[in-house]
Amino acid sequence: MNKKEWEEFLDPYVQTVGELKIKLRGVRKQYQKKNLYSPIEFVTGRVKRLDSIQKKAKKRAYKPSQMIEMEDIAGVRVMVQFVENIYDVLDLLHKRRDFEIIEERDYINNQKESGYRSYHVIIKYPIDTIDGHREVLAEIQIRTLAMNFWATIEHSLNYKYEGQIPDEIRERLSVTAEIAYALDREMSSIREEIQEAQLLFDGERPLPEDLVDND
């Protein structure tokens, strides 16, 4: 596909990410207005980079017409403070009627060999364009701040070493994954105290995406 065709192909995914971010950030604001603790800390989103799409399509031997089967071209990440909040957010997603959940992948209780933890929800999201109605596959990842820190580092190293991370670094990553999860468990043990304290000033502190995400 040429540049114009790629832009047309990606436009529905850009729209999907934009709409999902607005809706999920809106959930947090609803909690704030009611002076309730929100299970959502902040929400980010992205459309997969063109070179990553092409690399994945080549690896899976996809024809251009099959690329709509990719589940992670549109990706939204919901960050939470505590492991328990992951399931609170999951419950919120199950109650929504503006998209259909078609698959779930629990990498919290079934972590990847690398140490990666997160909860993935694959959805079918309806959008309307000037060309008509269609449904787009998107991936919603739910993870704690500690899980996200670890996953971001691991992703960067995978990119640097093209998926072939040296054994020594891979072993250290495995160790730090357990340290990150131990931190999550420890924070969960004082979760109620933290939540009560945060409710005292939650309405005054800016959201992380308000500071860095201007789209």
PyMOL CGO cylinders between C-alpha atoms (Angstrom):
from pymol import cmd
from pymol.cgo import CYLINDER

trace = [
    CYLINDER, 0.00, 0.00, 0.00, 1.14, 3.54, -0.66, 0.3, 1, 1, 1, 1, 1, 1,
    CYLINDER, 1.14, 3.54, -0.66, 1.19, 6.29, 1.98, 0.3, 1, 1, 1, 1, 1, 1,
    CYLINDER, 1.19, 6.29, 1.98, -2.35, 7.49, 1.24, 0.3, 1, 1, 1, 1, 1, 1,
    CYLINDER, -2.35, 7.49, 1.24, -3.74, 3.95, 1.39, 0.3, 1, 1, 1, 1, 1, 1,
    CYLINDER, -3.74, 3.95, 1.39, -2.01, 3.34, 4.72, 0.3, 1, 1, 1, 1, 1, 1,
    CYLINDER, -2.01, 3.34, 4.72, -3.48, 6.54, 6.16, 0.3, 1, 1, 1, 1, 1, 1,
    CYLINDER, -3.48, 6.54, 6.16, -6.97, 5.50, 5.04, 0.3, 1, 1, 1, 1, 1, 1,
    CYLINDER, -6.97, 5.50, 5.04, -6.45, 2.04, 6.52, 0.3, 1, 1, 1, 1, 1, 1,
    CYLINDER, -6.45, 2.04, 6.52, -5.33, 3.44, 9.89, 0.3, 1, 1, 1, 1, 1, 1,
    CYLINDER, -5.33, 3.44, 9.89, -7.94, 6.22, 10.19, 0.3, 1, 1, 1, 1, 1, 1,
    CYLINDER, -7.94, 6.22, 10.19, -10.62, 3.98, 11.78, 0.3, 1, 1, 1, 1, 1, 1,
    CYLINDER, -10.62, 3.98, 11.78, -8.09, 2.81, 14.36, 0.3, 1, 1, 1, 1, 1, 1,
    CYLINDER, -8.09, 2.81, 14.36, -7.13, 6.40, 15.17, 0.3, 1, 1, 1, 1, 1, 1,
    CYLINDER, -7.13, 6.40, 15.17, -10.82, 7.18, 15.67, 0.3, 1, 1, 1, 1, 1, 1,
    CYLINDER, -10.82, 7.18, 15.67, -11.29, 4.08, 17.86, 0.3, 1, 1, 1, 1, 1, 1,
    CYLINDER, -11.29, 4.08, 17.86, -8.38, 4.96, 20.15, 0.3, 1, 1, 1, 1, 1, 1,
    CYLINDER, -8.38, 4.96, 20.15, -9.57, 8.56, 20.46, 0.3, 1, 1, 1, 1, 1, 1,
    CYLINDER, -9.57, 8.56, 20.46, -13.12, 7.58, 21.39, 0.3, 1, 1, 1, 1, 1, 1,
    CYLINDER, -13.12, 7.58, 21.39, -12.07, 4.90, 23.87, 0.3, 1, 1, 1, 1, 1, 1,
    CYLINDER, -12.07, 4.90, 23.87, -9.69, 7.27, 25.66, 0.3, 1, 1, 1, 1, 1, 1,
    CYLINDER, -9.69, 7.27, 25.66, -12.42, 9.88, 26.04, 0.3, 1, 1, 1, 1, 1, 1,
    CYLINDER, -12.42, 9.88, 26.04, -14.93, 7.34, 27.35, 0.3, 1, 1, 1, 1, 1, 1,
    CYLINDER, -14.93, 7.34, 27.35, -12.60, 5.65, 29.84, 0.3, 1, 1, 1, 1, 1, 1,
    CYLINDER, -12.60, 5.65, 29.84, -11.22, 8.94, 31.11, 0.3, 1, 1, 1, 1, 1, 1,
    CYLINDER, -11.22, 8.94, 31.11, -14.83, 10.00, 31.54, 0.3, 1, 1, 1, 1, 1, 1,
    CYLINDER, -14.83, 10.00, 31.54, -15.37, 7.04, 33.87, 0.3, 1, 1, 1, 1, 1, 1,
    CYLINDER, -15.37, 7.04, 33.87, -12.64, 8.34, 36.19, 0.3, 1, 1, 1, 1, 1, 1,
    CYLINDER, -12.64, 8.34, 36.19, -14.18, 11.81, 36.20, 0.3, 1, 1, 1, 1, 1, 1,
    CYLINDER, -14.18, 11.81, 36.20, -17.55, 10.36, 37.14, 0.3, 1, 1, 1, 1, 1, 1,
    CYLINDER, -17.55, 10.36, 37.14, -15.98, 8.77, 40.22, 0.3, 1, 1, 1, 1, 1, 1,
    CYLINDER, -15.98, 8.77, 40.22, -14.29, 12.05, 41.11, 0.3, 1, 1, 1, 1, 1, 1,
    CYLINDER, -14.29, 12.05, 41.11, -17.53, 14.03, 40.87, 0.3, 1, 1, 1, 1, 1, 1,
    CYLINDER, -17.53, 14.03, 40.87, -19.14, 11.62, 43.32, 0.3, 1, 1, 1, 1, 1, 1,
    CYLINDER, -19.14, 11.62, 43.32, -16.09, 11.85, 45.61, 0.3, 1, 1, 1, 1, 1, 1,
    CYLINDER, -16.09, 11.85, 45.61, -15.45, 8.14, 45.16, 0.3, 1, 1, 1, 1, 1, 1,
    CYLINDER, -15.45, 8.14, 45.16, -12.16, 6.34, 44.70, 0.3, 1, 1, 1, 1, 1, 1,
    CYLINDER, -12.16, 6.34, 44.70, -11.63, 5.57, 41.00, 0.3, 1, 1, 1, 1, 1, 1,
    CYLINDER, -11.63, 5.57, 41.00, -10.14, 2.22, 40.03, 0.3, 1, 1, 1, 1, 1, 1,
    CYLINDER, -10.14, 2.22, 40.03, -8.72, 3.98, 36.97, 0.3, 1, 1, 1, 1, 1, 1,
    CYLINDER, -8.72, 3.98, 36.97, -5.56, 5.96, 37.61, 0.3, 1, 1, 1, 1, 1, 1,
    CYLINDER, -5.56, 5.96, 37.61, -5.10, 7.17, 34.02, 0.3, 1, 1, 1, 1, 1, 1,
    CYLINDER, -5.10, 7.17, 34.02, -5.63, 6.10, 30.41, 0.3, 1, 1, 1, 1, 1, 1,
    CYLINDER, -5.63, 6.10, 30.41, -3.31, 6.23, 27.41, 0.3, 1, 1, 1, 1, 1, 1,
    CYLINDER, -3.31, 6.23, 27.41, -3.67, 4.97, 23.86, 0.3, 1, 1, 1, 1, 1, 1,
    CYLINDER, -3.67, 4.97, 23.86, -1.84, 4.56, 20.61, 0.3, 1, 1, 1, 1, 1, 1,
    CYLINDER, -1.84, 4.56, 20.61, -2.14, 3.22, 17.09, 0.3, 1, 1, 1, 1, 1, 1,
    CYLINDER, -2.14, 3.22, 17.09, 0.52, 0.65, 16.30, 0.3, 1, 1, 1, 1, 1, 1,
    CYLINDER, 0.52, 0.65, 16.30, 3.46, 2.01, 14.33, 0.3, 1, 1, 1, 1, 1, 1,
    CYLINDER, 3.46, 2.01, 14.33, 3.44, 1.29, 10.62, 0.3, 1, 1, 1, 1, 1, 1,
    CYLINDER, 3.44, 1.29, 10.62, 6.75, -0.57, 10.67, 0.3, 1, 1, 1, 1, 1, 1,
    CYLINDER, 6.75, -0.57, 10.67, 5.48, -2.75, 13.55, 0.3, 1, 1, 1, 1, 1, 1,
    CYLINDER, 5.48, -2.75, 13.55, 2.31, -3.56, 11.62, 0.3, 1, 1, 1, 1, 1, 1,
    CYLINDER, 2.31, -3.56, 11.62, 4.30, -4.49, 8.53, 0.3, 1, 1, 1, 1, 1, 1,
    CYLINDER, 4.30, -4.49, 8.53, 6.72, -6.62, 10.56, 0.3, 1, 1, 1, 1, 1, 1,
    CYLINDER, 6.72, -6.62, 10.56, 3.90, -8.50, 12.26, 0.3, 1, 1, 1, 1, 1, 1,
    CYLINDER, 3.90, -8.50, 12.26, 2.02, -8.98, 8.99, 0.3, 1, 1, 1, 1, 1, 1,
    CYLINDER, 2.02, -8.98, 8.99, 5.13, -10.42, 7.39, 0.3, 1, 1, 1, 1, 1, 1,
    CYLINDER, 5.13, -10.42, 7.39, 5.78, -12.73, 10.33, 0.3, 1, 1, 1, 1, 1, 1,
    CYLINDER, 5.78, -12.73, 10.33, 2.22, -14.10, 10.16, 0.3, 1, 1, 1, 1, 1, 1,
    CYLINDER, 2.22, -14.10, 10.16, 2.15, -14.13, 6.35, 0.3, 1, 1, 1, 1, 1, 1,
    CYLINDER, 2.15, -14.13, 6.35, -0.90, -11.87, 6.28, 0.3, 1, 1, 1, 1, 1, 1,
    CYLINDER, -0.90, -11.87, 6.28, -2.24, -10.61, 3.00, 0.3, 1, 1, 1, 1, 1, 1,
    CYLINDER, -2.24, -10.61, 3.00, -3.30, -6.93, 2.96, 0.3, 1, 1, 1, 1, 1, 1,
    CYLINDER, -3.30, -6.93, 2.96, -6.94, -8.01, 3.27, 0.3, 1, 1, 1, 1, 1, 1,
    CYLINDER, -6.94, -8.01, 3.27, -6.13, -10.00, 6.42, 0.3, 1, 1, 1, 1, 1, 1,
    CYLINDER, -6.13, -10.00, 6.42, -4.55, -7.17, 8.39, 0.3, 1, 1, 1, 1, 1, 1,
    CYLINDER, -4.55, -7.17, 8.39, -7.94, -6.20, 9.83, 0.3, 1, 1, 1, 1, 1, 1,
    CYLINDER, -7.94, -6.20, 9.83, -7.61, -9.43, 11.84, 0.3, 1, 1, 1, 1, 1, 1,
    CYLINDER, -7.61, -9.43, 11.84, -4.79, -7.91, 13.90, 0.3, 1, 1, 1, 1, 1, 1,
    CYLINDER, -4.79, -7.91, 13.90, -6.09, -7.30, 17.40, 0.3, 1, 1, 1, 1, 1, 1,
    CYLINDER, -6.09, -7.30, 17.40, -3.61, -4.71, 18.62, 0.3, 1, 1, 1, 1, 1, 1,
    CYLINDER, -3.61, -4.71, 18.62, -3.40, -2.08, 15.88, 0.3, 1, 1, 1, 1, 1, 1,
    CYLINDER, -3.40, -2.08, 15.88, -5.61, 0.05, 18.13, 0.3, 1, 1, 1, 1, 1, 1,
    CYLINDER, -5.61, 0.05, 18.13, -4.40, -0.14, 21.71, 0.3, 1, 1, 1, 1, 1, 1,
    CYLINDER, -4.40, -0.14, 21.71, -5.62, 1.50, 24.90, 0.3, 1, 1, 1, 1, 1, 1,
    CYLINDER, -5.62, 1.50, 24.90, -3.91, 1.09, 28.25, 0.3, 1, 1, 1, 1, 1, 1,
    CYLINDER, -3.91, 1.09, 28.25, -5.72, 1.55, 31.55, 0.3, 1, 1, 1, 1, 1, 1,
    CYLINDER, -5.72, 1.55, 31.55, -3.37, 2.12, 34.46, 0.3, 1, 1, 1, 1, 1, 1,
    CYLINDER, -3.37, 2.12, 34.46, -4.45, 1.29, 38.00, 0.3, 1, 1, 1, 1, 1, 1,
    CYLINDER, -4.45, 1.29, 38.00, -2.81, 1.55, 41.40, 0.3, 1, 1, 1, 1, 1, 1,
    CYLINDER, -2.81, 1.55, 41.40, -3.59, -1.86, 42.85, 0.3, 1, 1, 1, 1, 1, 1,
    CYLINDER, -3.59, -1.86, 42.85, -3.94, -5.38, 41.47, 0.3, 1, 1, 1, 1, 1, 1,
    CYLINDER, -3.94, -5.38, 41.47, -7.50, -5.47, 42.84, 0.3, 1, 1, 1, 1, 1, 1,
    CYLINDER, -7.50, -5.47, 42.84, -8.35, -2.48, 40.66, 0.3, 1, 1, 1, 1, 1, 1,
    CYLINDER, -8.35, -2.48, 40.66, -7.59, -4.50, 37.54, 0.3, 1, 1, 1, 1, 1, 1,
    CYLINDER, -7.59, -4.50, 37.54, -10.65, -6.61, 38.23, 0.3, 1, 1, 1, 1, 1, 1,
    CYLINDER, -10.65, -6.61, 38.23, -12.70, -3.56, 39.14, 0.3, 1, 1, 1, 1, 1, 1,
    CYLINDER, -12.70, -3.56, 39.14, -11.93, -2.11, 35.71, 0.3, 1, 1, 1, 1, 1, 1,
    CYLINDER, -11.93, -2.11, 35.71, -12.64, -5.44, 34.08, 0.3, 1, 1, 1, 1, 1, 1,
    CYLINDER, -12.64, -5.44, 34.08, -16.06, -5.46, 35.73, 0.3, 1, 1, 1, 1, 1, 1,
    CYLINDER, -16.06, -5.46, 35.73, -16.70, -1.95, 34.37, 0.3, 1, 1, 1, 1, 1, 1,
    CYLINDER, -16.70, -1.95, 34.37, -15.79, -3.10, 30.86, 0.3, 1, 1, 1, 1, 1, 1,
    CYLINDER, -15.79, -3.10, 30.86, -18.14, -6.07, 31.09, 0.3, 1, 1, 1, 1, 1, 1,
    CYLINDER, -18.14, -6.07, 31.09, -21.03, -3.77, 31.97, 0.3, 1, 1, 1, 1, 1, 1,
    CYLINDER, -21.03, -3.77, 31.97, -20.55, -1.48, 28.96, 0.3, 1, 1, 1, 1, 1, 1,
    CYLINDER, -20.55, -1.48, 28.96, -22.82, -1.75, 25.95, 0.3, 1, 1, 1, 1, 1, 1,
    CYLINDER, -22.82, -1.75, 25.95, -20.85, 0.34, 23.47, 0.3, 1, 1, 1, 1, 1, 1,
    CYLINDER, -20.85, 0.34, 23.47, -18.49, -2.47, 22.46, 0.3, 1, 1, 1, 1, 1, 1,
    CYLINDER, -18.49, -2.47, 22.46, -18.30, -6.26, 22.50, 0.3, 1, 1, 1, 1, 1, 1,
    CYLINDER, -18.30, -6.26, 22.50, -15.65, -8.20, 24.41, 0.3, 1, 1, 1, 1, 1, 1,
    CYLINDER, -15.65, -8.20, 24.41, -14.53, -11.11, 22.27, 0.3, 1, 1, 1, 1, 1, 1,
    CYLINDER, -14.53, -11.11, 22.27, -11.51, -12.42, 24.20, 0.3, 1, 1, 1, 1, 1, 1,
    CYLINDER, -11.51, -12.42, 24.20, -9.66, -12.03, 27.49, 0.3, 1, 1, 1, 1, 1, 1,
    CYLINDER, -9.66, -12.03, 27.49, -6.06, -12.94, 28.31, 0.3, 1, 1, 1, 1, 1, 1,
    CYLINDER, -6.06, -12.94, 28.31, -5.10, -13.09, 31.97, 0.3, 1, 1, 1, 1, 1, 1,
    CYLINDER, -5.10, -13.09, 31.97, -1.36, -12.52, 32.25, 0.3, 1, 1, 1, 1, 1, 1,
    CYLINDER, -1.36, -12.52, 32.25, -1.75, -11.66, 35.94, 0.3, 1, 1, 1, 1, 1, 1,
    CYLINDER, -1.75, -11.66, 35.94, -2.42, -15.19, 37.15, 0.3, 1, 1, 1, 1, 1, 1,
    CYLINDER, -2.42, -15.19, 37.15, -0.74, -16.69, 34.09, 0.3, 1, 1, 1, 1, 1, 1,
    CYLINDER, -0.74, -16.69, 34.09, 2.29, -14.50, 33.62, 0.3, 1, 1, 1, 1, 1, 1,
    CYLINDER, 2.29, -14.50, 33.62, 4.43, -14.88, 30.52, 0.3, 1, 1, 1, 1, 1, 1,
    CYLINDER, 4.43, -14.88, 30.52, 7.75, -16.67, 30.77, 0.3, 1, 1, 1, 1, 1, 1,
    CYLINDER, 7.75, -16.67, 30.77, 9.53, -13.30, 30.61, 0.3, 1, 1, 1, 1, 1, 1,
    CYLINDER, 9.53, -13.30, 30.61, 7.75, -12.12, 33.76, 0.3, 1, 1, 1, 1, 1, 1,
    CYLINDER, 7.75, -12.12, 33.76, 5.26, -9.92, 31.90, 0.3, 1, 1, 1, 1, 1, 1,
    CYLINDER, 5.26, -9.92, 31.90, 2.01, -9.29, 33.74, 0.3, 1, 1, 1, 1, 1, 1,
    CYLINDER, 2.01, -9.29, 33.74, -1.07, -7.50, 32.47, 0.3, 1, 1, 1, 1, 1, 1,
    CYLINDER, -1.07, -7.50, 32.47, -4.72, -8.20, 31.67, 0.3, 1, 1, 1, 1, 1, 1,
    CYLINDER, -4.72, -8.20, 31.67, -5.66, -7.97, 28.01, 0.3, 1, 1, 1, 1, 1, 1,
    CYLINDER, -5.66, -7.97, 28.01, -9.18, -7.53, 26.71, 0.3, 1, 1, 1, 1, 1, 1,
    CYLINDER, -9.18, -7.53, 26.71, -9.85, -7.78, 22.98, 0.3, 1, 1, 1, 1, 1, 1,
    CYLINDER, -9.85, -7.78, 22.98, -12.93, -5.88, 21.88, 0.3, 1, 1, 1, 1, 1, 1,
    CYLINDER, -12.93, -5.88, 21.88, -14.92, -5.24, 18.75, 0.3, 1, 1, 1, 1, 1, 1,
    CYLINDER, -14.92, -5.24, 18.75, -15.63, -1.52, 18.66, 0.3, 1, 1, 1, 1, 1, 1,
    CYLINDER, -15.63, -1.52, 18.66, -18.28, 0.04, 16.37, 0.3, 1, 1, 1, 1, 1, 1,
    CYLINDER, -18.28, 0.04, 16.37, -17.49, 3.30, 14.60, 0.3, 1, 1, 1, 1, 1, 1,
    CYLINDER, -17.49, 3.30, 14.60, -19.31, 5.45, 12.06, 0.3, 1, 1, 1, 1, 1, 1,
    CYLINDER, -19.31, 5.45, 12.06, -17.44, 7.16, 9.25, 0.3, 1, 1, 1, 1, 1, 1,
    CYLINDER, -17.44, 7.16, 9.25, -18.47, 8.97, 6.09, 0.3, 1, 1, 1, 1, 1, 1,
    CYLINDER, -18.47, 8.97, 6.09, -18.05, 5.61, 4.36, 0.3, 1, 1, 1, 1, 1, 1,
    CYLINDER, -18.05, 5.61, 4.36, -20.51, 3.95, 6.71, 0.3, 1, 1, 1, 1, 1, 1,
    CYLINDER, -20.51, 3.95, 6.71, -20.60, 1.78, 9.79, 0.3, 1, 1, 1, 1, 1, 1,
    CYLINDER, -20.60, 1.78, 9.79, -17.88, -0.75, 10.64, 0.3, 1, 1, 1, 1, 1, 1,
    CYLINDER, -17.88, -0.75, 10.64, -16.40, -2.61, 13.57, 0.3, 1, 1, 1, 1, 1, 1,
    CYLINDER, -16.40, -2.61, 13.57, -12.74, -2.39, 14.56, 0.3, 1, 1, 1, 1, 1, 1,
    CYLINDER, -12.74, -2.39, 14.56, -10.73, -4.78, 16.70, 0.3, 1, 1, 1, 1, 1, 1,
    CYLINDER, -10.73, -4.78, 16.70, -8.90, -3.11, 19.58, 0.3, 1, 1, 1, 1, 1, 1,
    CYLINDER, -8.90, -3.11, 19.58, -6.93, -4.22, 22.61, 0.3, 1, 1, 1, 1, 1, 1,
    CYLINDER, -6.93, -4.22, 22.61, -7.42, -2.80, 26.11, 0.3, 1, 1, 1, 1, 1, 1,
    CYLINDER, -7.42, -2.80, 26.11, -4.57, -3.54, 28.51, 0.3, 1, 1, 1, 1, 1, 1,
    CYLINDER, -4.57, -3.54, 28.51, -5.15, -3.17, 32.23, 0.3, 1, 1, 1, 1, 1, 1,
    CYLINDER, -5.15, -3.17, 32.23, -2.12, -3.11, 34.51, 0.3, 1, 1, 1, 1, 1, 1,
    CYLINDER, -2.12, -3.11, 34.51, -0.70, -1.58, 37.65, 0.3, 1, 1, 1, 1, 1, 1,
    CYLINDER, -0.70, -1.58, 37.65, 1.86, 1.21, 37.59, 0.3, 1, 1, 1, 1, 1, 1,
    CYLINDER, 1.86, 1.21, 37.59, 4.56, -1.26, 38.69, 0.3, 1, 1, 1, 1, 1, 1,
    CYLINDER, 4.56, -1.26, 38.69, 3.62, -3.70, 35.93, 0.3, 1, 1, 1, 1, 1, 1,
    CYLINDER, 3.62, -3.70, 35.93, 3.66, -0.91, 33.40, 0.3, 1, 1, 1, 1, 1, 1,
    CYLINDER, 3.66, -0.91, 33.40, 7.10, 0.30, 34.47, 0.3, 1, 1, 1, 1, 1, 1,
    CYLINDER, 7.10, 0.30, 34.47, 8.51, -3.20, 34.04, 0.3, 1, 1, 1, 1, 1, 1,
    CYLINDER, 8.51, -3.20, 34.04, 6.70, -3.81, 30.72, 0.3, 1, 1, 1, 1, 1, 1,
    CYLINDER, 6.70, -3.81, 30.72, 7.92, -0.50, 29.28, 0.3, 1, 1, 1, 1, 1, 1,
    CYLINDER, 7.92, -0.50, 29.28, 11.53, -1.39, 30.08, 0.3, 1, 1, 1, 1, 1, 1,
    CYLINDER, 11.53, -1.39, 30.08, 11.15, -4.90, 28.66, 0.3, 1, 1, 1, 1, 1, 1,
    CYLINDER, 11.15, -4.90, 28.66, 9.57, -3.53, 25.48, 0.3, 1, 1, 1, 1, 1, 1,
    CYLINDER, 9.57, -3.53, 25.48, 12.46, -1.09, 24.99, 0.3, 1, 1, 1, 1, 1, 1,
    CYLINDER, 12.46, -1.09, 24.99, 15.02, -3.87, 25.45, 0.3, 1, 1, 1, 1, 1, 1,
    CYLINDER, 15.02, -3.87, 25.45, 13.17, -6.13, 23.04, 0.3, 1, 1, 1, 1, 1, 1,
    CYLINDER, 13.17, -6.13, 23.04, 13.23, -3.35, 20.47, 0.3, 1, 1, 1, 1, 1, 1,
    CYLINDER, 13.23, -3.35, 20.47, 16.94, -2.71, 21.03, 0.3, 1, 1, 1, 1, 1, 1,
    CYLINDER, 16.94, -2.71, 21.03, 17.92, -6.37, 20.75, 0.3, 1, 1, 1, 1, 1, 1,
    CYLINDER, 17.92, -6.37, 20.75, 15.27, -7.21, 18.11, 0.3, 1, 1, 1, 1, 1, 1,
    CYLINDER, 15.27, -7.21, 18.11, 13.66, -9.78, 20.38, 0.3, 1, 1, 1, 1, 1, 1,
    CYLINDER, 13.66, -9.78, 20.38, 16.95, -11.48, 21.28, 0.3, 1, 1, 1, 1, 1, 1,
    CYLINDER, 16.95, -11.48, 21.28, 17.66, -10.07, 24.75, 0.3, 1, 1, 1, 1, 1, 1,
    CYLINDER, 17.66, -10.07, 24.75, 20.95, -11.42, 26.17, 0.3, 1, 1, 1, 1, 1, 1,
    CYLINDER, 20.95, -11.42, 26.17, 20.48, -14.16, 28.77, 0.3, 1, 1, 1, 1, 1, 1,
    CYLINDER, 20.48, -14.16, 28.77, 22.03, -12.13, 31.60, 0.3, 1, 1, 1, 1, 1, 1,
    CYLINDER, 22.03, -12.13, 31.60, 19.67, -9.22, 31.06, 0.3, 1, 1, 1, 1, 1, 1,
    CYLINDER, 19.67, -9.22, 31.06, 16.71, -11.56, 30.58, 0.3, 1, 1, 1, 1, 1, 1,
    CYLINDER, 16.71, -11.56, 30.58, 17.47, -13.19, 33.95, 0.3, 1, 1, 1, 1, 1, 1,
    CYLINDER, 17.47, -13.19, 33.95, 17.63, -9.80, 35.62, 0.3, 1, 1, 1, 1, 1, 1,
    CYLINDER, 17.63, -9.80, 35.62, 14.32, -8.84, 34.03, 0.3, 1, 1, 1, 1, 1, 1,
    CYLINDER, 14.32, -8.84, 34.03, 12.78, -12.00, 35.44, 0.3, 1, 1, 1, 1, 1, 1,
    CYLINDER, 12.78, -12.00, 35.44, 14.02, -11.09, 38.92, 0.3, 1, 1, 1, 1, 1, 1,
    CYLINDER, 14.02, -11.09, 38.92, 12.78, -7.50, 38.68, 0.3, 1, 1, 1, 1, 1, 1,
    CYLINDER, 12.78, -7.50, 38.68, 9.38, -8.72, 37.48, 0.3, 1, 1, 1, 1, 1, 1,
    CYLINDER, 9.38, -8.72, 37.48, 9.00, -10.58, 40.76, 0.3, 1, 1, 1, 1, 1, 1,
    CYLINDER, 9.00, -10.58, 40.76, 10.21, -7.53, 42.69, 0.3, 1, 1, 1, 1, 1, 1,
    CYLINDER, 10.21, -7.53, 42.69, 7.60, -5.37, 40.91, 0.3, 1, 1, 1, 1, 1, 1,
    CYLINDER, 7.60, -5.37, 40.91, 4.86, -7.87, 41.74, 0.3, 1, 1, 1, 1, 1, 1,
    CYLINDER, 4.86, -7.87, 41.74, 6.03, -8.03, 45.36, 0.3, 1, 1, 1, 1, 1, 1,
    CYLINDER, 6.03, -8.03, 45.36, 5.65, -4.24, 45.46, 0.3, 1, 1, 1, 1, 1, 1,
    CYLINDER, 5.65, -4.24, 45.46, 2.09, -4.59, 44.14, 0.3, 1, 1, 1, 1, 1, 1,
    CYLINDER, 2.09, -4.59, 44.14, 1.24, -7.15, 46.83, 0.3, 1, 1, 1, 1, 1, 1,
    CYLINDER, 1.24, -7.15, 46.83, 2.73, -4.99, 49.57, 0.3, 1, 1, 1, 1, 1, 1,
    CYLINDER, 2.73, -4.99, 49.57, 0.82, -1.91, 48.40, 0.3, 1, 1, 1, 1, 1, 1,
    CYLINDER, 0.82, -1.91, 48.40, -2.37, -3.97, 48.33, 0.3, 1, 1, 1, 1, 1, 1,
    CYLINDER, -2.37, -3.97, 48.33, -1.87, -4.77, 52.00, 0.3, 1, 1, 1, 1, 1, 1,
    CYLINDER, -1.87, -4.77, 52.00, -2.28, -1.07, 52.86, 0.3, 1, 1, 1, 1, 1, 1,
    CYLINDER, -2.28, -1.07, 52.86, -4.70, -0.28, 50.05, 0.3, 1, 1, 1, 1, 1, 1,
    CYLINDER, -4.70, -0.28, 50.05, -7.51, 1.04, 52.24, 0.3, 1, 1, 1, 1, 1, 1,
    CYLINDER, -7.51, 1.04, 52.24, -5.23, 3.51, 54.01, 0.3, 1, 1, 1, 1, 1, 1,
    CYLINDER, -5.23, 3.51, 54.01, -3.87, 4.78, 50.69, 0.3, 1, 1, 1, 1, 1, 1,
    CYLINDER, -3.87, 4.78, 50.69, -7.30, 5.15, 49.13, 0.3, 1, 1, 1, 1, 1, 1,
    CYLINDER, -7.30, 5.15, 49.13, -8.67, 7.10, 52.09, 0.3, 1, 1, 1, 1, 1, 1,
    CYLINDER, -8.67, 7.10, 52.09, -5.69, 9.45, 51.99, 0.3, 1, 1, 1, 1, 1, 1,
    CYLINDER, -5.69, 9.45, 51.99, -5.97, 10.02, 48.25, 0.3, 1, 1, 1, 1, 1, 1,
    CYLINDER, -5.97, 10.02, 48.25, -9.67, 10.86, 48.43, 0.3, 1, 1, 1, 1, 1, 1,
    CYLINDER, -9.67, 10.86, 48.43, -8.72, 13.90, 50.51, 0.3, 1, 1, 1, 1, 1, 1,
    CYLINDER, -8.72, 13.90, 50.51, -6.93, 15.57, 47.61, 0.3, 1, 1, 1, 1, 1, 1,
    CYLINDER, -6.93, 15.57, 47.61, -7.79, 13.49, 44.53, 0.3, 1, 1, 1, 1, 1, 1,
    CYLINDER, -7.79, 13.49, 44.53, -9.92, 16.21, 43.01, 0.3, 1, 1, 1, 1, 1, 1,
    CYLINDER, -9.92, 16.21, 43.01, -7.05, 18.70, 43.11, 0.3, 1, 1, 1, 1, 1, 1,
    CYLINDER, -7.05, 18.70, 43.11, -4.20, 16.72, 41.57, 0.3, 1, 1, 1, 1, 1, 1,
    CYLINDER, -4.20, 16.72, 41.57, -3.86, 16.70, 37.76, 0.3, 1, 1, 1, 1, 1, 1,
    CYLINDER, -3.86, 16.70, 37.76, -4.17, 13.44, 35.88, 0.3, 1, 1, 1, 1, 1, 1,
    CYLINDER, -4.17, 13.44, 35.88, -0.98, 12.14, 34.26, 0.3, 1, 1, 1, 1, 1, 1,
    CYLINDER, -0.98, 12.14, 34.26, -2.53, 12.29, 30.78, 0.3, 1, 1, 1, 1, 1, 1,
    CYLINDER, -2.53, 12.29, 30.78, -3.48, 15.92, 31.36, 0.3, 1, 1, 1, 1, 1, 1,
    CYLINDER, -3.48, 15.92, 31.36, 0.21, 16.67, 31.75, 0.3, 1, 1, 1, 1, 1, 1,
    CYLINDER, 0.21, 16.67, 31.75, 1.58, 14.74, 28.77, 0.3, 1, 1, 1, 1, 1, 1,
    CYLINDER, 1.58, 14.74, 28.77, -1.24, 13.81, 26.37, 0.3, 1, 1, 1, 1, 1, 1,
    CYLINDER, -1.24, 13.81, 26.37, -2.57, 16.70, 24.33, 0.3, 1, 1, 1, 1, 1, 1,
    CYLINDER, -2.57, 16.70, 24.33, -4.31, 14.81, 21.53, 0.3, 1, 1, 1, 1, 1, 1,
]
cmd.load_cgo(trace, "trace")
